[in-house]
Amino acid sequence: MDWMQIVSALALGMFVIFLFPRAKDAMQNSPKGSSSDWMGFIIPIVGIILFVMLLIELV
């Protein structure tokens, strides 16, 4: 094996070990979104999707 692959595997393992508990804690303690929050997210995403579809049709 190449030494770069070994170092990359060790770094990936360290990321998982250090980030997983913090991500789990952040998900449990994060505020929950209301329906108005979700609509504020969905409307721009739908607009972007429609705009991309328009650009694809124009090509």
C-alpha distances in whole Angstrom, upper triangle without the diagonal:
4,6,8,7,7,11,12,11,13,16,16,17,20,21,22,23,26,27,28,30,32,32,33,36,37,37,40,42,42,45,46,47,50,51,53,49,47,50,49,46,46,49,47,44,47,48,45,44,47,47,44,45,48,46,44,48,49,46
4,5,5,7,9,10,11,13,15,16,17,19,20,22,23,25,26,27,30,31,31,33,36,36,37,39,41,41,44,45,46,50,51,52,48,47,49,48,45,45,48,46,43,45,47,43,43,46,46,42,44,47,45,43,47,48,45
4,5,5,6,9,10,11,12,14,15,17,18,20,21,23,24,26,28,29,30,32,34,34,35,38,39,40,43,44,45,49,50,51,47,46,49,48,44,45,48,45,43,46,47,43,43,47,46,43,45,48,46,44,48,49,46
4,5,5,6,9,10,10,12,14,15,16,18,20,21,22,24,27,27,27,30,32,32,33,36,37,37,40,42,42,46,47,48,44,43,45,44,41,42,44,42,39,42,43,40,40,43,42,39,42,44,42,41,45,45,43
4,5,5,6,9,10,10,12,14,15,17,18,20,21,22,25,26,26,28,30,31,31,34,36,36,39,40,41,44,45,46,43,41,44,43,39,40,43,41,38,41,42,39,38,42,41,38,40,43,41,40,43,44,42
4,5,5,6,9,10,11,12,14,16,17,18,20,21,24,25,25,27,29,30,31,33,35,35,39,40,41,45,46,47,44,42,45,44,41,42,45,43,40,43,44,41,41,44,44,41,43,46,44,43,47,48,45
4,5,5,6,9,10,11,12,14,15,16,18,20,22,23,24,26,28,28,30,32,33,34,37,38,40,43,45,46,42,41,44,43,39,41,43,41,39,42,43,40,40,43,43,40,42,45,43,42,46,47,45
4,5,5,6,9,10,11,12,14,15,16,18,21,21,21,24,26,26,27,30,31,31,35,36,37,40,42,42,39,38,40,39,36,37,40,38,35,38,39,36,36,40,39,36,39,41,39,39,42,43,41
4,5,5,6,9,10,11,12,14,15,16,19,20,20,22,25,25,26,28,30,30,34,35,36,40,41,42,39,38,40,40,36,37,40,38,36,38,40,37,37,40,40,38,40,43,41,40,43,45,43
4,5,5,6,9,10,10,12,14,15,18,19,20,21,24,24,26,28,29,30,33,35,36,40,42,43,39,38,41,40,37,39,42,40,37,40,42,39,39,43,42,40,42,45,43,42,46,47,45
4,5,5,6,9,10,11,12,14,17,17,18,20,22,22,24,26,27,27,31,33,34,38,39,40,36,36,39,37,34,36,39,37,34,38,39,36,36,40,39,37,40,42,41,40,44,45,43
4,5,5,6,9,10,10,12,15,16,15,18,20,20,21,24,25,25,29,30,31,35,37,38,34,33,36,35,32,33,36,34,32,35,36,34,34,37,37,35,37,40,38,38,41,43,41
4,5,5,6,9,10,11,13,15,15,17,19,20,21,23,25,25,29,30,32,36,37,39,35,34,37,37,33,35,38,36,34,37,39,36,36,40,40,38,40,43,41,41,44,46,44
4,5,5,6,8,10,12,13,14,16,18,19,20,22,23,24,28,30,31,35,37,38,35,34,37,36,33,35,38,36,34,37,39,36,37,41,40,38,41,44,42,42,45,47,45
4,6,5,6,8,11,11,11,14,16,16,17,20,21,21,25,26,28,32,34,35,31,30,34,32,29,31,34,32,30,34,35,33,33,37,37,35,37,40,39,38,42,43,42
4,6,5,6,9,10,10,12,14,15,16,18,20,20,24,25,27,31,33,34,30,29,33,32,29,31,34,32,30,33,35,33,33,37,37,35,37,40,39,39,42,44,43
4,6,6,8,10,11,12,14,15,17,18,20,21,25,26,28,32,34,36,32,32,35,34,31,33,37,35,33,36,38,36,36,40,40,38,41,44,43,42,46,47,46
4,6,7,7,9,11,12,13,15,17,18,19,23,25,27,31,33,34,30,30,34,33,30,32,35,34,32,35,37,35,36,39,39,38,40,43,42,42,45,47,46
4,6,5,6,9,10,10,12,14,15,16,20,21,23,27,29,30,27,27,30,29,26,28,31,30,28,32,33,31,32,36,36,34,37,39,39,39,42,43,43
4,5,5,6,9,10,11,12,14,15,19,20,22,26,28,30,26,26,29,29,26,28,31,30,28,31,34,32,32,36,36,35,37,40,39,39,42,44,43
4,6,5,6,9,10,11,12,14,18,20,22,26,29,30,27,27,30,30,27,29,33,32,30,33,36,34,34,38,39,37,39,42,42,42,45,47,46
4,5,5,6,9,10,11,12,16,18,20,24,27,28,24,25,28,27,25,27,30,30,28,31,33,32,33,36,37,35,38,41,40,40,44,45,45
4,5,5,6,9,10,10,14,16,18,21,24,25,22,21,25,24,22,24,27,26,25,28,30,29,29,33,33,32,34,37,37,37,40,42,42
4,5,5,6,9,10,14,15,18,21,24,25,22,22,26,25,23,25,28,28,26,29,32,31,31,34,35,34,36,39,39,39,42,44,44
4,5,5,6,8,12,14,17,21,24,25,22,22,26,25,24,26,29,29,28,31,33,32,32,36,37,36,38,41,41,41,44,46,46
4,6,5,6,10,12,14,18,21,22,19,19,23,22,20,23,26,25,24,28,30,28,29,33,33,33,35,38,38,38,41,43,43
4,6,5,9,10,12,16,19,20,17,17,21,21,18,21,24,24,23,26,28,27,28,31,32,31,33,36,36,37,39,41,42
4,6,9,10,13,16,19,21,18,19,22,23,21,23,26,27,26,28,31,30,31,34,35,35,37,39,40,40,43,45,45
4,7,9,12,16,19,20,17,18,22,22,21,23,26,26,26,29,31,30,31,34,35,35,37,40,40,41,43,45,46
4,6,9,13,16,17,14,15,19,18,17,20,23,23,22,25,27,27,28,31,32,32,34,36,37,37,40,42,42
4,7,10,13,14,11,13,16,16,15,18,21,21,21,24,26,26,27,30,31,31,33,35,36,37,39,41,42
4,7,10,12,9,10,14,14,14,16,19,20,20,22,24,25,25,28,29,30,32,34,35,36,38,40,41
4,7,8,6,7,10,10,10,12,15,16,17,19,21,21,22,25,26,27,29,31,32,33,35,37,38
4,5,5,6,9,10,11,12,15,17,17,18,21,22,23,25,26,28,29,31,32,33,35,37,39
4,5,5,6,9,10,10,12,15,15,16,18,20,21,22,24,26,26,28,30,31,32,34,36
4,5,5,6,9,10,11,13,14,15,17,19,20,21,23,25,26,27,29,30,32,33,35
4,5,5,7,9,10,12,13,15,16,18,19,21,22,23,25,27,28,29,31,33,34
4,5,5,6,9,11,11,12,14,16,16,18,20,21,22,24,26,27,29,30,32
4,5,5,6,9,10,10,12,14,15,16,18,20,21,22,24,26,27,28,30
4,6,6,7,9,11,11,13,15,16,17,19,21,22,23,25,27,28,30
4,6,6,7,9,10,11,13,15,16,17,19,20,22,23,25,26,28
4,6,5,6,9,10,10,12,14,15,16,18,20,21,22,24,26
4,5,5,6,9,10,11,12,14,15,17,18,20,21,23,25
4,5,5,6,9,10,10,12,14,15,16,18,20,21,23
4,5,5,6,9,10,11,12,14,15,17,18,20,22
4,5,5,6,9,10,10,12,14,15,16,18,20
4,5,5,6,9,10,10,12,14,15,17,19
4,5,5,6,9,10,11,12,14,15,17
4,5,5,6,9,10,11,12,14,16
4,5,5,6,9,10,11,12,15
4,5,5,6,9,10,11,13
4,5,5,6,9,10,11
4,5,5,6,9,10
4,5,5,6,9
4,5,5,7
4,5,5
4,6
4
